[in-house]
Amino acid sequence: MAILPPHGGKLSITIGEDPPDRLDKALVREAPEEAALSRSRLMKLIGEGAVRLDGVPVTDPKAKVAEGQVYEIALDAPAEVEARPEAIPLSVVWEDEDLIVIDKPVGMVVHPAPGQWTGTLVNALLHHCGESLSGIGGEKRPGIVHRIDKDTSGLLVVAKTDRAHQGLAAQFEAHTVERRYLALVHGVPEVSDPRLRGVRGTSFEPGGVLRIATGLARHRTDRQRQAVTFEGGRHAVTRARLLERFGTPPVLALVECRLETGRTHQIRVHMAHAGHGLIGDQTYGGRRKLSPKALGAEAAAAAEAFPRQALHAASLGFRHPVSGEELSFESPLPADMAGLLSLLPRMQG
């Protein structure tokens, strides 16, 4: 049983029957879902002396508890974060009291960081959402559960409440979020290419789907880049399905990439590892000379001059962390990618 304060204040929790053997576990069990108190946050509150029994702080998370005990937890109102609200236009695909889905434009950084403290998605959301942000981990801020690169366009979901943040984070950790990207790449990743079968970490699944499974870690000498590794690193799996071939003979392809995991630069690194770097990707080798004979002079020049990685987060699907509703969203190709594809000659036959 618990009495939930409206915003900040004290939360009163009564320990029920047959409680767990330690305080933090008991409080997690008894805390109301609306309070969205994760075990890690409760551990922090206990350590800060914010949990009291009969007016006395209890600072040991392993403390024994008993049925009927009443604990009071002091919850501060969400603190304002350093990032400032900015009136930046947003393309909102969905919004309710718990979350918001944004179609992010090319050029927008998701989160403030050294060198980019303003003009980010977080700055825009602080302005757009205003008082509807009820607090993430005790701070009045949007809950970023996944990111897409500055020069990648498309869909991402952001939590507005702690309960949504926890629920979405759990789905991303369990790899149950459906994410589909469209990428324009060099070459044609298909089953008939014997070279691909010799690339470590790559294999083909039914339907001609290319599966790339490696570790990913920071590059040894360039800390801004990620690198494939087979010793250590974070496990990463990308699946790529061939959609269209361009040129005669074909020299470019449009592929659909699905993420099983979501690591930094994952698609860009994996496709480059497979020998099919993204058009326009200056970091991972997407700048290559293209054949005017195969594509035509105009199309080859346009592809070579494309100013960013040709990658778009085209669809996003997940279970609403509060209502349980299955949600799915689609985003059309942005104008720059659509314009480039319109110039490329489809492979005949």
N, C-alpha and C positions, 0 to 999 in steps of 0.2 A: 504494500500500500504506500502511496506517495501523494503529497500535496504539492502541485506544481505552481511556482510563482509566475506571474504574468511575463516578466522580463527582468532578469537579474533577481536580487533578493535572496531569500532562503528557501531551499527545497527540503521538505521534511519527508524522510523515508523510514517506514517501519519494517523491520525484518520479519519475514513470514516463517512458515513452518519449515522444518528441516533445512536450515540455511547451509550454504557452502561453508568450508572450513576457514575462510579468511575474509577480511573486510572488503577488499576491492571486488572480489567475485560476488559477494553478497549484494553489494550496492549495484553492481551491473545488473544482477538478476531482478532486483526490486525497483530499479529506476524506471519511471514511465517512458514509453517509447517517444512521447512528445518532447522529453527533456534531451534526447539524443546525446546521452552521456556515454561515450566510449570508455573502455577500460583504461586506455592511455590517458584520457583527460581526467578520469577519476583518480588515477595514480598521481597525477600532477596536483590535483586539488587536495588530496590527502597529504602530500609532501609539503604543501603550502600552509597546512594547518586550517584549511577551509572546511574540514569535516569535524563535527563535534558530537559528542555523546554526553548528555547532561551538562552541556555548556563547556565541556573540557575537550580541547583539540585531540584528535586521534591521528597520529602521524605515521603509524606503522600499517602498511597495506596488508600485512599478514596477521593483523590483530584478530583474535577470536571474536565471533559474534554470537548472539543468542536470540532466539525467537522473542519477539515483542519489543526489542530495543528500538528506540527512535533516534535516528541520526539526522542532524541538520547540516546541510551543505550550503555554504555561502557562494552564491553565483553572482559574479559581477555582470553588469550590463556589458554587452559586446563593446570592446574598445575600438576606437577609430584607428584605421591603419594609416601608414605614412602615404601611400598612394592617394592622389587627390582626384575627385570626380572631374571628368572632362566631357563636355557636350559634343561627343563624336557620334555621328550617325551609325546606327547598327541595323543590320538585316536580321530581324527577329523571326524565326521560323515557328517557335512555340514558346509560350511562357505561362507559368502558373505560380502559385505561392512558394513552390519548392525548387523549381529549376527553370532554366532558360536554355533554349537551343539557338545558336547563332550560326549564320552563314558568313564566315569570316572572309574578308577580302584579301587579295594579295597585298603584301606590304605591311600588314598590321602584326606587331608582336603581341603575343598573348599576355605575358606577365612582365611587369617592370623589372629591369636588371641593369647593372652597370652599363652605361652607354645608351640606355633607352628607358628613362624613368617616366616619360610622358608619351601620350599618343597610343597607349597600349589598350588591349581589350579590357583589362582590369580597370583602367581609368574610365573607359567608356561605360562599363557595367556599373561602376560605383555611381555614376551620374544617372544612368537609365533606371536602375533598380531602386536607388534611394533608400527610403525607409523600409522597403520590402525585404531588405537583407536582414535576417534575424540573427546572424552570427554563425561563424564557422570556427570551432575550436576556441570560442571566447572572443573572437575578433569579428568586427563588422566588415566582412569582405566577401566577395564571391569565392566559391569553392572550386578551384581548378582541379579537375580530376584527370584530364588528359590535355595534350597540347598538339597543335600542328605548327609547322615551321612558319616563320615570317612570310616567306615567299611561296607557301602552299596555300591554296584557297580551300574553302569548303566548311563542312559542318563540325561543330563541337558542342558538347553539352556542359553546362556550368551549374553547380549547385548554389541555391540561395539560402538553404538552411542546413544545419548540422545533420539532421536526420537524412536529408537527401544526399549530402556529401558522403556520409558513411555508406549508404545503400549503393550509390553509384560506384564508389571506390571498391566495394566488395565485388561488384559485377566485373569491373575491369580486372581485378586481381584474379577472378575465376575464369577470365577469358570468355565471358558469355555475351559481351557487347559485340554487335555485328558492325564492322567497319569496312566499307568498300571504297577503294580509291581508283581513280583512272589516271594512267601515266602513259606518256608518249616516250618510247624508248628507242635506242639505237638497235638495229638488228631485229631478228624475229625469234623469240624464244619458243621453239616448238620441238615436239618429240623427235622429229626427223634429224635434228642437229646433233651429230655424234660428239661435237665438242662439249656440249653441255653435260653429257654423261661422264665426262672426265673432270668436271669441276667439283671439288670437295664440298659436301654439304647440300648438293642439289640432287633432286630425283623427280620423277614424274608420277603423278597419281592418275587414277582413272579420269577420262575426259581430257587428257593432255594438259592437266594443271601442273605447272612447275612449282615444286615445293623447295624452299630454301630454308635450311635449319642450321644455324651456327650460334656461336657466342658473339656478343658485341661488347666492345670496351673502348675506352678513350684511346685514340691514336698515341703511340709512344712519344712522338716528337711534335705533333700538332694537336694541342688540347681542345681545339675547336671542332675537331673531326672525330668520328667514330670509326672503328676498324673491326673487321671480321677476325675472330679468334676461335681456335678449337681447344684452347686450354684456359679455362676460367672465363671471365666475362659473364654477361647476362644472357640467358637462353633467349633466342629470338627465332620466330618462325613466320615466314611470309609465303603466301600462295599467289601465283600469278597465272591468269588465264588469258590466252591470246584472243583478242576481239577482232582486230583488223590489221592488214598488211598494207604498206604504202610503197609505191615505186615499182619499176620494172627494170631489173629484178628488185624484189622487195628489200628495202634497206632501213625502214622504220616500222614500228608496230605500236598500236594502241593496246594496252593490257589493262586488265582489271586485277587489282591487288587487294587481297584480303589479309588482315592482320590477325594472327592468333595471339601474338604478344604486341605490345606497343612501346618499343624502345626508341630512343632519340635517333632520328634520321634513318629509321629501320628500312623503309622501302628503298630509299636512295642508296644506302650502303649495300643492301642485298642485291638489288638489280645490277649495280656496278660490279659486284663480286661475280655475278653470273655472266658478266660480259655484255650486259644490256643496260648501260647507264642511261639516266633520264636526259632527254633533250634539255639544254639550257642549264644543267647542273654544273656550275663552275667548281664546286667543292669536290665532287666525286667523279670528275672526268666526263661530263656530258658534252663538252665542247669538242666536236670532231668535224673534220671536213666531210661534207656530204656530196654525193655525185649528182651534178646537174643533169647528167644523162639519164640517171634512174628516176629522178624526181621532177626534172624541169628546173630551169635556172631560177625562176621566181620562188618556187617552193623550197628549193635547197637553200637559197639565201635567207628566206624567212625563218627556216628551222635553225640555221646556224646563228642567226641574230636573236633568237628568242631569249629574252632577258632574265628568265628565272627557270627553276626546275619545273618541267611540265607535269605537275602533280596536283590533283584535285580530290578532296575528300567528298565523294559523291553521294554516299548514303551512310546513315547511322541508325542503328536499331538497338533498343534496350528495354528493359522492364522498368516502368516508373517505380522509383524506390519507395514511394509512399502508397500510391493507389494500387500498385501491382499491374496496371494496364500495360500491355505491350505497345510500344511506340516505335514508329519507323518514319524516317524523314529522307527526302531526296533533294539534291541540289543540282541544277543544270550546270553544264560546263561554263566557266567564266568566258567573257568575250575574247580574251587573248588566246586561250587554248582553242576555242571554237573557231576563231578566225584562222589560226594556223592549220587546223585539221581541214578546213574548207579548201585550202590551197593544195593540200597533198593529194597526189593521184592514187586512187585506190588500185590495188593490184587486180588485174583482170584475170578472170578464170578461177 
